Amino acid sequence: MSTIQWRPEINAMTTPQSYWIRFVPREVLGTADMAARMAKALPNYSEEEFRAFIDLHNQLIRDTLINGGQVTEENAFTYALSFTGKLNSPDDPLPPLNECLHVRVHASQPLTETVRQAAQTERLPEEKKLPLISTAQDTVFELKDVLNPQGLLQLAGADMAFDRSKADEGCVIEGTKSGRAVQTRFGKVEASEIIVMPDVPGQAHPWNNEYRISVSTRYSERGTLRTGIYSRMLRSPLTLTKMGHPNPPEVGILSGKEESANVSVTGGSVAADETLRIQAVFDPRQDALLLSLLDMKEEGRTGAAVAVTANGALTVQGFSGSAVSSLNIRVNSYAALKAMCRNDYGGRVVDVLKVVVA
């Protein structure tokens, strides 16, 4: 019997450093592979017949689910449906099914226990050494994951040192939509720390303010070039101008590489220039996004959160002592913002906003 292979993998999201226990599959079987193995075990049937059986099995499960049923295979798997979402009243219609209806597959307890009791594991060595960027912080705002063109970006990690004289070694900032810039201005390049005055490339649209940063190096003169990519995305500040005017220009915020902004700021009540932040947090209990304004300190002052569950206009209130009493917001694509927040940012996405009255 073969072993179940696993390897430790650095989890760059934790401080102090910890490791994932990463399962490494020995093989991945498709329908044809399963049919071939079944035919080998029961030679009275051909591979083609077993493939037809598998296809029919899957079709019957699919049809049962479509017709509102559930399939429970004894000592194997249960196939069922579930809903996510919130209704404000019992008479509300369901949200679109592509947002709220899900197919769930659960292993039975006997199957799980059988695998656990029979399994033997094998530890694999860590993957080859790569530059590890564990944190990225702007030194002016003192905020993580902010890419400030007027600041310095401090990278902390391990094995990041590179030879500046080598054309293919170095640090690169790349937009998720477009734009790429090889960095040339450094205050420090060491294995555990890099300080760079960032050259931020432009992207296709003003709201495309999302970036990746990577470091490439060799660990010997003739070694293989190795590249480490920061696991989180950096976001550059956005500027709101003419906020003292009746009709200021709209500014897209809280977006990624989209062709149109997920959210737009359309106006607000502003007494003086101020730099602050706006965040969107996914709340699974309400199945909603909570939008609020924050000051420039982590765990600092915050305005009241506004729950968002659909496209539309809303007002986000400022926090105590802020020159920004409120901002008028329009959510253009709630589904895209929710997906970005959950899938790309771990449930919380934050933009720095430079609010200018004139």
Residue pairs with C-beta under 8 A, 6 or more apart in sequence:
1 118
1 120
2 26
3 119
3 120
3 121
3 122
4 23
4 119
4 120
4 121
4 122
5 23
5 24
5 25
5 26
5 121
5 122
5 124
6 21
6 22
6 23
6 24
6 121
6 122
6 123
6 124
7 22
7 24
7 123
7 124
7 125
7 126
7 127
8 19
8 20
8 21
8 22
8 123
8 126
9 19
9 20
9 22
9 126
9 127
10 17
10 19
10 20
10 132
11 17
11 18
11 19
11 20
12 132
12 133
12 134
12 157
12 230
12 231
13 231
13 232
13 346
15 134
15 135
17 134
24 124
29 37
31 51
31 54
31 55
32 47
32 51
34 50
34 54
35 47
35 48
35 50
35 51
35 54
36 47
38 45
38 47
38 50
38 53
39 45
39 46
39 47
39 49
39 50
42 50
60 71
61 71
61 79
64 70
64 71
64 79
65 71
65 79
65 80
65 81
65 103
68 81
70 78
70 79
70 80
70 81
71 78
71 79
71 80
72 78
72 79
73 108
74 108
75 108
75 110
75 111
76 107
76 108
76 111
77 105
77 106
77 107
77 108
77 111
78 105
78 106
78 108
79 103
79 104
79 105
80 103
80 104
80 106
81 101
81 102
81 103
81 104
82 101
82 102
82 104
83 94
83 100
83 101
83 102
84 100
84 102
84 287
85 94
85 95
85 99
85 100
85 287
86 286
86 287
86 288
86 309
94 100
99 335
128 226
129 159
129 219
129 226
130 159
130 226
130 227
130 228
131 157
131 158
131 159
131 160
131 162
131 215
131 216
131 217
131 226
131 227
131 228
132 157
132 158
132 159
132 160
132 228
133 155
133 156
133 157
133 160
133 213
133 214
133 215
133 228
133 229
133 230
133 231
134 156
134 157
134 158
135 144
135 155
135 156
135 157
136 144
136 145
136 153
136 154
136 155
136 156
136 213
136 230
136 232
136 234
137 143
137 144
137 145
137 146
137 153
137 154
137 156
138 146
138 147
138 148
138 151
138 152
138 153
138 154
139 151
139 152
139 153
139 154
139 195
140 148
140 150
140 151
140 152
141 148
141 151
141 275
141 296
141 352
142 297
143 296
143 298
143 352
145 232
145 233
145 234
145 235
145 350
146 234
146 235
146 236
146 237
146 352
147 153
147 173
147 198
147 200
147 211
147 213
147 234
147 235
147 236
148 198
148 236
148 237
148 352
149 198
149 200
149 236
151 198
152 187
152 195
152 196
152 197
152 198
153 195
153 196
153 197
153 198
153 213
153 234
154 193
154 194
154 195
155 171
155 193
155 194
155 195
155 196
155 213
155 215
155 230
156 192
156 193
157 192
157 193
157 228
158 191
158 192
159 191
159 217
159 219
159 228
160 189
160 190
160 191
160 192
160 193
160 194
160 215
160 217
160 228
161 189
161 190
161 191
161 217
162 169
162 170
162 171
162 189
162 215
162 216
162 217
162 218
163 169
163 217
163 218
164 170
164 186
164 189
166 218
168 216
168 225
169 216
169 217
169 218
169 225
170 182
170 183
170 215
170 216
171 182
171 183
171 186
171 194
171 196
171 213
171 214
171 215
171 216
172 180
172 181
172 182
172 183
172 213
172 214
172 216
173 180
173 181
173 183
173 198
173 199
173 200
173 201
173 211
173 212
173 213
173 234
174 180
174 181
174 201
174 211
174 212
174 213
174 214
175 201
175 202
175 203
175 208
175 210
175 211
175 212
175 257
176 208
176 210
176 211
176 212
176 233
176 256
176 257
177 203
177 204
177 205
177 208
177 210
177 256
177 257
178 201
178 203
178 204
178 208
179 201
179 202
179 203
180 201
181 199
181 200
181 201
183 196
183 198
183 199
184 199
185 196
185 197
185 199
186 194
186 195
186 196
186 197
187 195
187 196
187 197
188 194
188 195
194 215
200 211
200 236
203 209
205 252
205 259
205 260
205 261
206 238
206 251
206 252
207 238
207 251
207 252
207 253
207 255
207 258
207 261
207 262
208 255
208 256
208 257
208 258
209 235
209 236
209 237
209 238
209 255
209 351
210 233
210 234
210 235
210 255
210 256
210 257
211 233
211 234
211 235
211 236
212 229
212 230
212 233
212 234
213 229
213 230
213 234
214 227
214 228
214 229
214 230
215 227
215 228
216 225
216 226
216 227
216 228
217 225
217 226
218 224
218 225
218 226
219 226
232 345
233 256
233 344
233 345
235 349
235 350
235 351
235 352
236 352
237 275
237 351
237 352
237 353
237 354
238 251
238 252
238 253
238 351
238 352
238 353
238 354
239 251
239 353
239 354
239 356
240 248
240 251
240 265
240 268
240 327
240 353
240 354
240 355
240 356
241 248
241 249
241 251
241 356
241 358
242 248
242 249
242 356
242 357
242 358
243 267
243 268
243 270
243 355
243 356
243 357
244 270
244 357
244 358
247 267
248 266
248 267
248 268
250 264
250 265
250 266
250 330
251 264
251 265
252 260
252 261
252 262
252 263
252 264
253 261
253 262
253 263
253 264
253 265
253 278
253 351
253 353
254 261
254 262
254 263
254 278
254 280
254 337
254 340
254 349
254 351
255 261
255 262
255 263
255 337
255 340
256 262
256 340
256 344
258 333
258 336
260 332
260 333
261 332
262 331
262 332
262 333
262 336
262 337
262 340
263 280
263 329
263 330
263 331
263 332
263 337
264 329
264 330
264 332
265 327
265 328
265 329
265 353
266 313
266 328
266 329
266 330
267 327
267 328
268 324
268 325
268 326
268 327
268 328
268 355
269 324
269 325
269 326
270 323
270 324
270 325
270 355
270 357
271 323
271 324
271 325
271 357
272 323
272 357
273 323
273 354
273 355
273 356
273 357
274 322
274 323
274 324
274 355
275 296
275 352
275 353
275 354
275 355
276 293
276 294
276 295
276 296
276 318
276 322
276 324
276 352
276 353
276 355
277 293
277 294
277 295
277 296
277 350
277 351
277 352
277 353
278 291
278 292
278 293
278 294
278 316
278 327
278 350
278 351
278 353
279 291
279 292
279 294
279 348
279 349
279 350
279 351
280 289
280 290
280 291
280 308
280 337
280 341
280 348
280 349
280 350
281 289
281 290
281 292
281 305
281 341
281 347
281 348
282 288
282 289
282 290
282 338
282 341
282 342
282 347
282 348
283 289
283 290
283 307
286 307
286 309
287 309
288 307
288 308
288 309
289 307
289 308
289 309
289 334
289 337
289 338
289 341
290 305
290 306
290 307
290 308
291 305
291 306
291 308
291 314
291 316
291 329
292 302
292 303
292 304
292 305
292 306
292 316
293 302
293 303
293 316
293 317
293 318
293 319
293 322
293 324
293 327
294 300
294 301
294 302
294 303
294 319
294 350
295 301
295 302
295 319
295 322
296 352
301 319
301 320
301 321
301 322
302 319
303 316
303 317
303 318
303 319
303 322
304 317
306 314
306 315
306 316
306 317
308 314
308 331
308 334
309 334
310 331
310 334
311 331
311 332
311 333
311 334
312 330
312 331
313 328
313 329
313 330
313 331
314 328
314 329
314 330
314 331
315 326
315 327
315 328
315 329
316 326
316 327
316 329
317 325
317 326
318 324
318 325
318 326
318 327
323 355
324 355
331 337
340 349
341 347
341 348
341 349
